[in-house]
Amino acid sequence: MKKFVLWILLSVACLFLARLASAEPQPLDLLLDKTAKEVSLYLDRVSDVRCTEQVQQIKLDKNGHSERSENGIYDYFVLLQGGEDELLLNESRIPKREPKERKNMPMLISNGFSMLYLIFHPYYRNSFRFEPESDEVIDGHVYRRVRFDHIPGNRTPAAVSVRGREYPLDLTGEAWFDSATGMITRIKAHLSNDMHDVGLRSLRAEIDYAPVKLPDWPQTYRFPTLATVEVETLRQHWKNVHHFTEYKRFLVDTQETVTAKAIGTQ
């Protein structure tokens, strides 16, 4: 059986602070400038926060029905490291309750997708094409909707590793933005093309973000609340659901060596 290792690459170049756009409706480029600034500010705050993550791992049968389900609970936090020229994000989990391991029944390990907003960071922005879509009302609030398509051959925040060889993932999808702040409220992404040649048939991800305001913070930021990842290979089908709750301040000082592995099977 082929072993699949997928991850979201969490390395970014030095932060770029885009100019603030006015409160009036703006062209797409100015909205993306505003979002780039918010993503950069978010990265400045992300290492100060921890939360509780509940992960449900589901093995699906050929008809898409649940064949097996496991649940785990973790203390979740992200460490931001690096110097002026390069920053590295390390997604870490401290188990509160881990699912029991079972032999001969591989389950999907999906990490890193909560940070798929890096598509809109200046380091990756030129690797995608962006097109405005019609606005959408969610819970009574109007959000700007933008389609993104990865440009093949350019850098991408996602890759798959099969038998020690890495293959970049061409992602396409949509994102929803608060037009006043540029903050991302939802991202949906999937493969632009299937990857049967490496055994990967499909990958779909959906991430929801919600406002979080913690003590001593000058403003509110949107943090992930729900991430759903579904992966189908030639022989296996999985779906993982991540819930992020109970955000709180968490200051860390560490020299830990970081690896960027984020999703795989075991």
Contacts in CASP RR format, 6 or more apart in sequence:
PFRMAT RR
TARGET T0000
AUTHOR 0000-0000-0000
METHOD contacts of the structure
MODEL  1
MKKFVLWILLSVACLFLARLASAEPQPLDLLLDKTAKEVSLYLDRVSDVR
CTEQVQQIKLDKNGHSERSENGIYDYFVLLQGGEDELLLNESRIPKREPK
ERKNMPMLISNGFSMLYLIFHPYYRNSFRFEPESDEVIDGHVYRRVRFDH
IPGNRTPAAVSVRGREYPLDLTGEAWFDSATGMITRIKAHLSNDMHDVGL
RSLRAEIDYAPVKLPDWPQTYRFPTLATVEVETLRQHWKNVHHFTEYKRF
LVDTQETVTAKAIGTQ
1 106 0 8 1.000
1 235 0 8 1.000
2 162 0 8 1.000
2 163 0 8 1.000
2 198 0 8 1.000
2 199 0 8 1.000
2 233 0 8 1.000
3 162 0 8 1.000
3 163 0 8 1.000
3 265 0 8 1.000
4 160 0 8 1.000
4 161 0 8 1.000
4 162 0 8 1.000
4 199 0 8 1.000
4 200 0 8 1.000
4 231 0 8 1.000
4 233 0 8 1.000
4 264 0 8 1.000
4 265 0 8 1.000
5 160 0 8 1.000
5 161 0 8 1.000
5 162 0 8 1.000
5 164 0 8 1.000
5 261 0 8 1.000
5 263 0 8 1.000
5 264 0 8 1.000
5 265 0 8 1.000
6 110 0 8 1.000
6 158 0 8 1.000
6 159 0 8 1.000
6 160 0 8 1.000
6 161 0 8 1.000
6 169 0 8 1.000
6 203 0 8 1.000
6 231 0 8 1.000
6 262 0 8 1.000
6 263 0 8 1.000
6 264 0 8 1.000
7 111 0 8 1.000
7 112 0 8 1.000
7 158 0 8 1.000
7 159 0 8 1.000
7 161 0 8 1.000
7 260 0 8 1.000
7 261 0 8 1.000
7 262 0 8 1.000
7 263 0 8 1.000
7 264 0 8 1.000
8 111 0 8 1.000
8 112 0 8 1.000
8 113 0 8 1.000
8 115 0 8 1.000
8 116 0 8 1.000
8 118 0 8 1.000
8 157 0 8 1.000
8 158 0 8 1.000
8 260 0 8 1.000
8 262 0 8 1.000
8 263 0 8 1.000
9 156 0 8 1.000
9 157 0 8 1.000
9 158 0 8 1.000
9 159 0 8 1.000
9 260 0 8 1.000
10 88 0 8 1.000
10 89 0 8 1.000
10 90 0 8 1.000
10 91 0 8 1.000
10 112 0 8 1.000
10 115 0 8 1.000
10 118 0 8 1.000
10 157 0 8 1.000
10 260 0 8 1.000
10 262 0 8 1.000
11 86 0 8 1.000
11 87 0 8 1.000
11 88 0 8 1.000
11 89 0 8 1.000
11 260 0 8 1.000
12 43 0 8 1.000
12 86 0 8 1.000
12 87 0 8 1.000
12 88 0 8 1.000
12 89 0 8 1.000
12 118 0 8 1.000
12 121 0 8 1.000
12 123 0 8 1.000
12 124 0 8 1.000
13 85 0 8 1.000
13 86 0 8 1.000
13 87 0 8 1.000
13 122 0 8 1.000
13 123 0 8 1.000
14 83 0 8 1.000
14 84 0 8 1.000
14 85 0 8 1.000
14 86 0 8 1.000
14 87 0 8 1.000
15 40 0 8 1.000
15 43 0 8 1.000
15 44 0 8 1.000
15 87 0 8 1.000
16 36 0 8 1.000
16 40 0 8 1.000
16 122 0 8 1.000
17 37 0 8 1.000
17 40 0 8 1.000
18 33 0 8 1.000
18 34 0 8 1.000
18 36 0 8 1.000
18 37 0 8 1.000
18 40 0 8 1.000
18 122 0 8 1.000
19 33 0 8 1.000
19 37 0 8 1.000
20 34 0 8 1.000
20 37 0 8 1.000
21 30 0 8 1.000
21 31 0 8 1.000
21 33 0 8 1.000
21 34 0 8 1.000
23 180 0 8 1.000
25 179 0 8 1.000
26 34 0 8 1.000
28 130 0 8 1.000
28 131 0 8 1.000
28 132 0 8 1.000
28 146 0 8 1.000
31 144 0 8 1.000
31 146 0 8 1.000
31 177 0 8 1.000
31 179 0 8 1.000
31 182 0 8 1.000
32 120 0 8 1.000
32 125 0 8 1.000
32 130 0 8 1.000
32 146 0 8 1.000
34 181 0 8 1.000
34 182 0 8 1.000
35 120 0 8 1.000
35 177 0 8 1.000
35 182 0 8 1.000
35 183 0 8 1.000
35 184 0 8 1.000
36 120 0 8 1.000
36 121 0 8 1.000
36 122 0 8 1.000
36 125 0 8 1.000
38 181 0 8 1.000
38 182 0 8 1.000
38 183 0 8 1.000
38 184 0 8 1.000
38 221 0 8 1.000
39 117 0 8 1.000
39 118 0 8 1.000
39 120 0 8 1.000
39 121 0 8 1.000
39 184 0 8 1.000
40 121 0 8 1.000
40 122 0 8 1.000
41 221 0 8 1.000
42 117 0 8 1.000
42 221 0 8 1.000
42 222 0 8 1.000
43 80 0 8 1.000
43 87 0 8 1.000
43 89 0 8 1.000
43 121 0 8 1.000
44 80 0 8 1.000
45 217 0 8 1.000
45 221 0 8 1.000
46 78 0 8 1.000
46 80 0 8 1.000
46 89 0 8 1.000
47 77 0 8 1.000
47 78 0 8 1.000
47 79 0 8 1.000
47 80 0 8 1.000
47 252 0 8 1.000
48 214 0 8 1.000
48 249 0 8 1.000
48 250 0 8 1.000
48 251 0 8 1.000
49 77 0 8 1.000
49 78 0 8 1.000
49 212 0 8 1.000
49 214 0 8 1.000
49 223 0 8 1.000
49 247 0 8 1.000
49 248 0 8 1.000
49 249 0 8 1.000
49 250 0 8 1.000
50 75 0 8 1.000
50 76 0 8 1.000
50 77 0 8 1.000
50 247 0 8 1.000
50 248 0 8 1.000
50 249 0 8 1.000
50 250 0 8 1.000
51 75 0 8 1.000
51 76 0 8 1.000
51 77 0 8 1.000
51 223 0 8 1.000
51 244 0 8 1.000
51 245 0 8 1.000
51 246 0 8 1.000
51 247 0 8 1.000
51 248 0 8 1.000
52 73 0 8 1.000
52 74 0 8 1.000
52 75 0 8 1.000
52 76 0 8 1.000
52 96 0 8 1.000
52 244 0 8 1.000
52 245 0 8 1.000
52 246 0 8 1.000
53 73 0 8 1.000
53 74 0 8 1.000
53 75 0 8 1.000
53 76 0 8 1.000
53 93 0 8 1.000
53 242 0 8 1.000
53 243 0 8 1.000
53 244 0 8 1.000
54 71 0 8 1.000
54 72 0 8 1.000
54 73 0 8 1.000
54 74 0 8 1.000
54 242 0 8 1.000
54 243 0 8 1.000
54 245 0 8 1.000
55 71 0 8 1.000
55 72 0 8 1.000
55 73 0 8 1.000
55 74 0 8 1.000
55 110 0 8 1.000
55 240 0 8 1.000
55 241 0 8 1.000
55 242 0 8 1.000
55 243 0 8 1.000
56 69 0 8 1.000
56 70 0 8 1.000
56 71 0 8 1.000
56 72 0 8 1.000
56 240 0 8 1.000
56 241 0 8 1.000
57 69 0 8 1.000
57 70 0 8 1.000
57 71 0 8 1.000
57 99 0 8 1.000
57 107 0 8 1.000
57 108 0 8 1.000
57 109 0 8 1.000
57 238 0 8 1.000
57 240 0 8 1.000
58 66 0 8 1.000
58 68 0 8 1.000
58 69 0 8 1.000
58 238 0 8 1.000
58 239 0 8 1.000
58 240 0 8 1.000
58 241 0 8 1.000
59 66 0 8 1.000
59 67 0 8 1.000
59 68 0 8 1.000
59 69 0 8 1.000
59 105 0 8 1.000
59 107 0 8 1.000
59 236 0 8 1.000
59 237 0 8 1.000
59 238 0 8 1.000
60 66 0 8 1.000
60 67 0 8 1.000
60 237 0 8 1.000
60 238 0 8 1.000
60 239 0 8 1.000
61 67 0 8 1.000
61 237 0 8 1.000
62 237 0 8 1.000
64 237 0 8 1.000
68 102 0 8 1.000
68 105 0 8 1.000
68 107 0 8 1.000
70 99 0 8 1.000
70 100 0 8 1.000
70 107 0 8 1.000
71 97 0 8 1.000
71 99 0 8 1.000
72 95 0 8 1.000
72 96 0 8 1.000
72 97 0 8 1.000
72 98 0 8 1.000
72 99 0 8 1.000
73 95 0 8 1.000
73 96 0 8 1.000
73 97 0 8 1.000
74 93 0 8 1.000
74 94 0 8 1.000
74 95 0 8 1.000
74 96 0 8 1.000
75 93 0 8 1.000
75 94 0 8 1.000
75 96 0 8 1.000
76 91 0 8 1.000
76 92 0 8 1.000
76 93 0 8 1.000
76 244 0 8 1.000
77 92 0 8 1.000
77 250 0 8 1.000
77 252 0 8 1.000
78 89 0 8 1.000
78 90 0 8 1.000
78 91 0 8 1.000
78 92 0 8 1.000
78 115 0 8 1.000
79 89 0 8 1.000
79 90 0 8 1.000
79 92 0 8 1.000
79 252 0 8 1.000
79 254 0 8 1.000
79 256 0 8 1.000
79 258 0 8 1.000
80 87 0 8 1.000
80 88 0 8 1.000
80 89 0 8 1.000
81 87 0 8 1.000
81 88 0 8 1.000
81 89 0 8 1.000
81 90 0 8 1.000
81 254 0 8 1.000
81 256 0 8 1.000
81 258 0 8 1.000
82 88 0 8 1.000
88 258 0 8 1.000
88 260 0 8 1.000
89 115 0 8 1.000
89 260 0 8 1.000
90 256 0 8 1.000
90 258 0 8 1.000
90 259 0 8 1.000
90 260 0 8 1.000
91 111 0 8 1.000
91 112 0 8 1.000
91 114 0 8 1.000
91 115 0 8 1.000
91 262 0 8 1.000
93 111 0 8 1.000
99 107 0 8 1.000
106 236 0 8 1.000
106 265 0 8 1.000
106 266 0 8 1.000
107 238 0 8 1.000
107 265 0 8 1.000
107 266 0 8 1.000
108 229 0 8 1.000
108 231 0 8 1.000
108 238 0 8 1.000
108 239 0 8 1.000
108 240 0 8 1.000
108 263 0 8 1.000
108 264 0 8 1.000
108 265 0 8 1.000
109 240 0 8 1.000
109 263 0 8 1.000
109 264 0 8 1.000
109 265 0 8 1.000
109 266 0 8 1.000
110 227 0 8 1.000
110 229 0 8 1.000
110 231 0 8 1.000
110 240 0 8 1.000
110 242 0 8 1.000
110 262 0 8 1.000
110 263 0 8 1.000
110 264 0 8 1.000
111 261 0 8 1.000
111 262 0 8 1.000
111 263 0 8 1.000
112 262 0 8 1.000
112 263 0 8 1.000
113 205 0 8 1.000
113 207 0 8 1.000
113 227 0 8 1.000
113 229 0 8 1.000
113 242 0 8 1.000
113 262 0 8 1.000
113 263 0 8 1.000
114 207 0 8 1.000
114 224 0 8 1.000
114 227 0 8 1.000
114 242 0 8 1.000
114 244 0 8 1.000
115 157 0 8 1.000
115 224 0 8 1.000
116 157 0 8 1.000
116 158 0 8 1.000
116 187 0 8 1.000
116 189 0 8 1.000
116 205 0 8 1.000
116 207 0 8 1.000
117 184 0 8 1.000
117 187 0 8 1.000
117 207 0 8 1.000
117 209 0 8 1.000
118 124 0 8 1.000
118 157 0 8 1.000
119 125 0 8 1.000
119 128 0 8 1.000
119 148 0 8 1.000
119 157 0 8 1.000
119 171 0 8 1.000
119 175 0 8 1.000
119 187 0 8 1.000
120 175 0 8 1.000
120 184 0 8 1.000
123 155 0 8 1.000
124 155 0 8 1.000
124 156 0 8 1.000
124 157 0 8 1.000
126 154 0 8 1.000
127 150 0 8 1.000
127 151 0 8 1.000
127 154 0 8 1.000
127 155 0 8 1.000
127 156 0 8 1.000
128 148 0 8 1.000
128 149 0 8 1.000
128 150 0 8 1.000
128 151 0 8 1.000
128 154 0 8 1.000
129 148 0 8 1.000
129 149 0 8 1.000
129 151 0 8 1.000
130 146 0 8 1.000
130 147 0 8 1.000
130 148 0 8 1.000
131 146 0 8 1.000
131 147 0 8 1.000
131 149 0 8 1.000
132 144 0 8 1.000
132 145 0 8 1.000
132 146 0 8 1.000
132 147 0 8 1.000
133 145 0 8 1.000
133 146 0 8 1.000
133 147 0 8 1.000
133 174 0 8 1.000
134 145 0 8 1.000
135 142 0 8 1.000
135 143 0 8 1.000
135 144 0 8 1.000
135 145 0 8 1.000
136 142 0 8 1.000
136 143 0 8 1.000
136 145 0 8 1.000
136 176 0 8 1.000
137 143 0 8 1.000
138 176 0 8 1.000
138 185 0 8 1.000
138 186 0 8 1.000
141 178 0 8 1.000
142 179 0 8 1.000
143 176 0 8 1.000
143 177 0 8 1.000
143 178 0 8 1.000
143 179 0 8 1.000
143 185 0 8 1.000
143 186 0 8 1.000
144 176 0 8 1.000
144 177 0 8 1.000
144 178 0 8 1.000
144 179 0 8 1.000
145 174 0 8 1.000
145 175 0 8 1.000
145 176 0 8 1.000
145 177 0 8 1.000
146 174 0 8 1.000
146 175 0 8 1.000
146 177 0 8 1.000
147 172 0 8 1.000
147 173 0 8 1.000
147 174 0 8 1.000
148 171 0 8 1.000
148 172 0 8 1.000
148 173 0 8 1.000
148 174 0 8 1.000
148 175 0 8 1.000
148 189 0 8 1.000
149 172 0 8 1.000
149 173 0 8 1.000
149 192 0 8 1.000
150 156 0 8 1.000
150 169 0 8 1.000
150 170 0 8 1.000
150 171 0 8 1.000
150 172 0 8 1.000
150 192 0 8 1.000
152 170 0 8 1.000
153 168 0 8 1.000
155 168 0 8 1.000
156 168 0 8 1.000
156 169 0 8 1.000
156 170 0 8 1.000
156 171 0 8 1.000
158 168 0 8 1.000
158 169 0 8 1.000
158 171 0 8 1.000
159 166 0 8 1.000
159 167 0 8 1.000
159 168 0 8 1.000
159 169 0 8 1.000
160 166 0 8 1.000
160 167 0 8 1.000
160 169 0 8 1.000
160 195 0 8 1.000
160 198 0 8 1.000
160 200 0 8 1.000
161 167 0 8 1.000
162 198 0 8 1.000
162 199 0 8 1.000
167 195 0 8 1.000
167 198 0 8 1.000
169 191 0 8 1.000
169 195 0 8 1.000
169 203 0 8 1.000
170 191 0 8 1.000
170 192 0 8 1.000
170 193 0 8 1.000
171 189 0 8 1.000
171 190 0 8 1.000
171 191 0 8 1.000
171 192 0 8 1.000
172 189 0 8 1.000
172 190 0 8 1.000
172 191 0 8 1.000
172 192 0 8 1.000
173 187 0 8 1.000
173 188 0 8 1.000
173 189 0 8 1.000
173 190 0 8 1.000
174 187 0 8 1.000
174 188 0 8 1.000
175 184 0 8 1.000
175 186 0 8 1.000
175 187 0 8 1.000
175 188 0 8 1.000
176 184 0 8 1.000
176 185 0 8 1.000
176 186 0 8 1.000
176 187 0 8 1.000
177 183 0 8 1.000
177 184 0 8 1.000
177 185 0 8 1.000
178 185 0 8 1.000
178 222 0 8 1.000
183 209 0 8 1.000
183 211 0 8 1.000
183 221 0 8 1.000
183 222 0 8 1.000
184 209 0 8 1.000
184 222 0 8 1.000
185 208 0 8 1.000
185 209 0 8 1.000
185 210 0 8 1.000
185 222 0 8 1.000
186 206 0 8 1.000
186 207 0 8 1.000
186 208 0 8 1.000
186 209 0 8 1.000
187 205 0 8 1.000
187 206 0 8 1.000
187 207 0 8 1.000
188 204 0 8 1.000
188 205 0 8 1.000
188 206 0 8 1.000
189 204 0 8 1.000
189 205 0 8 1.000
189 206 0 8 1.000
190 202 0 8 1.000
190 203 0 8 1.000
190 204 0 8 1.000
190 205 0 8 1.000
191 200 0 8 1.000
191 202 0 8 1.000
191 203 0 8 1.000
194 200 0 8 1.000
194 201 0 8 1.000
194 202 0 8 1.000
195 201 0 8 1.000
196 234 0 8 1.000
199 233 0 8 1.000
199 234 0 8 1.000
200 231 0 8 1.000
200 232 0 8 1.000
200 233 0 8 1.000
201 232 0 8 1.000
201 233 0 8 1.000
201 234 0 8 1.000
202 230 0 8 1.000
202 231 0 8 1.000
202 232 0 8 1.000
203 229 0 8 1.000
203 230 0 8 1.000
203 231 0 8 1.000
203 232 0 8 1.000
204 229 0 8 1.000
204 230 0 8 1.000
205 227 0 8 1.000
205 228 0 8 1.000
205 229 0 8 1.000
205 230 0 8 1.000
206 226 0 8 1.000
206 227 0 8 1.000
206 228 0 8 1.000
207 224 0 8 1.000
207 226 0 8 1.000
207 227 0 8 1.000
207 228 0 8 1.000
208 224 0 8 1.000
208 225 0 8 1.000
208 226 0 8 1.000
208 227 0 8 1.000
209 222 0 8 1.000
209 223 0 8 1.000
209 224 0 8 1.000
209 225 0 8 1.000
210 222 0 8 1.000
210 223 0 8 1.000
210 225 0 8 1.000
211 220 0 8 1.000
211 221 0 8 1.000
211 222 0 8 1.000
212 220 0 8 1.000
212 221 0 8 1.000
212 222 0 8 1.000
212 223 0 8 1.000
212 247 0 8 1.000
213 219 0 8 1.000
213 220 0 8 1.000
213 221 0 8 1.000
214 247 0 8 1.000
214 248 0 8 1.000
214 249 0 8 1.000
215 249 0 8 1.000
216 249 0 8 1.000
223 244 0 8 1.000
223 247 0 8 1.000
224 242 0 8 1.000
224 244 0 8 1.000
225 243 0 8 1.000
225 244 0 8 1.000
225 245 0 8 1.000
226 241 0 8 1.000
226 242 0 8 1.000
226 243 0 8 1.000
226 244 0 8 1.000
227 241 0 8 1.000
227 242 0 8 1.000
227 244 0 8 1.000
228 239 0 8 1.000
228 240 0 8 1.000
228 241 0 8 1.000
228 242 0 8 1.000
229 239 0 8 1.000
229 240 0 8 1.000
229 242 0 8 1.000
229 263 0 8 1.000
230 237 0 8 1.000
230 238 0 8 1.000
230 239 0 8 1.000
230 240 0 8 1.000
231 237 0 8 1.000
231 238 0 8 1.000
231 239 0 8 1.000
232 238 0 8 1.000
236 265 0 8 1.000
238 265 0 8 1.000
END
